[in-house]
């Protein structure tokens, strides 16, 4: 087999790859009765800074664990998520999940984080996953389909980072 035939054979084979996706689940509850008022699931963007941090982890470099979920009320109407986002537009509250979990299922290999924000935190119109209690690197950014009215509700946010073979 000559070099050109070898190149063609290699280009015809499927390349090994991984797919990385994030998903936010938001559940809004009445704080007195526990009744679910609203629930949504939305995709997000993995930020450029977050992707660099994940690559650093894979390379064995020291990276602070991502354990903080933040909410904010900053995006203007019509704003969309951007991979270049490095912070929330107007962060109002940040909660630590000190025990993120991992699991495997038919959807892939996933890591999950959960945080609960009580009434009065803010009207949550943006979410982010961070590796510090202030500042830090933002791995994921989301402008949700629903906005939580924190004056009257409790918001439980669950973030899943799913890794699949591409």
N, C-alpha and C positions, 0 to 999 in steps of 0.2 A: 504494500500500500504506500502510495507516495504522500507527500505532505499535504497536497490539496485534498485528496480523498480523506485523510485523517481529519483535517479541519472541518470538512463537510459532515463527517460522521459525528464529531463532537458537537457541532452546532445543531444537529438534528435531535440530540438527546436533551431531555428536560433538565434544566438546571435546578439544583437543590436550593431551596430558599425558605425563609420563614416569613410569616405574615404577623404583624403586630397591630392589634386593634384595642381600643378602649371603649368602655360603655358605662354610662352613668345611669343609675336607677334612683329616682327621687320619689319619696313617699311623703305626702303631706297629711298630717293627722290632727284631729281635734285634741288638744292637750288634756282636756278633762275627760272625754269619753273614749279616746283612742280610735274613734271612727276615722277611716280613711276618707279624706276629702278629695284627694287628687293623687294620681300616680303617673309617672312617665318614665320611659327609657329613651336615652338618646346617645348617639355616637358622639365622639369628640375628636380633637386633634391631639396627636402626640407632638409636643413642641420640639423645636430644634435643640434647645438646651436639654430637654428630657432625653432625646435620642442620643445626644453626646454622653450624657450621664450613664445611660444603659450600655453604650459601647465601652465606656470606661470600666463599668462593672464586669463586663465580659472579658476585658483585657486584664482583670485582676487589680485594677487601680482602686484606691480607697474612695468610696462615694458614700455620703451620709444616706441612711435609709429614708425612703419616701414613706412618711407616716402621718402627714398632716393634710387634712382636707379643709379648704377655705371657701367661703362664699362671699360674694360681693354684689353690689347694686349699680355697677358702673356702665355697662355697654349701652350705647344709644340705640334707638330703634333702627333696625336694618343692619347693625353690626354683625359680622360673622366671625367664627373662630379663625385664628391664624396660627400657623406653625411658628411664626416669629414672636408670638406673644410670650413674654417672660414673667409677667405678673398679672394679677387681676386688675381690671381698669380702676375699680374702687373697692378694695377689700374691706369687709366689715367684721368678719369673724373667722377664726381658725381653730379647729379641733383636732387633737391627736388620736389616731387609732394605734395604740401601742402593740396590738396583736393582729397584724394583717394575716390573712390565711392564703393557702394555696390549695388547688384541687385540679383534678383531671376529669373531664367528662367528654361527651360526644362533640362538644363545641371547641375543645382544645385544652390547653394547659393554662390555668389562670391564677392570678394573684388578685385578692380582693381586700378592699379597705372600706370601713364604715364609720360614719360620724353622725351624731345627732345634734341638731341646732334647735334650741328652744324658742318659744315665743319671744318676740322683741329683738331678735338678732338683726334682721333686715328683710327687705323684699329681695329674695335671692334671684338674681338674673344672670349670675355667672358662677361657675365652680372651677376649682383647680386642685391638683394633688401636688404637694410640696415636700421637700426634705428638711425643713427647718420650721421652728415656731414663728419666726418672722423672716421675711426675705427668703433666701434659699433658691433652689432650682425648682421650676414648675415643670413637672413631667407631662401633665395633661391639662387641657383647657376646654371648657364647654360653656356655651350659651344655651341654656335649656329651653325646651319648648314651653314649659310652664314656669311661672315665677311664683315662688313661695311667699305668701303673706305672713311673715313671721310675727306680726302683731297678734295674729289670731291662730297660729298653727305651729306645730312642731314639724321639723323637716328631718327625715332620715335619708342620708345620701349613702349609696353604696357605689364604689368604683371598682370595675373589673378590668384588668389588663389581660387580654387573651392572646396567647401565642399559638399559632397553627403552622403546620408545614404547608408551604406555598405550592 
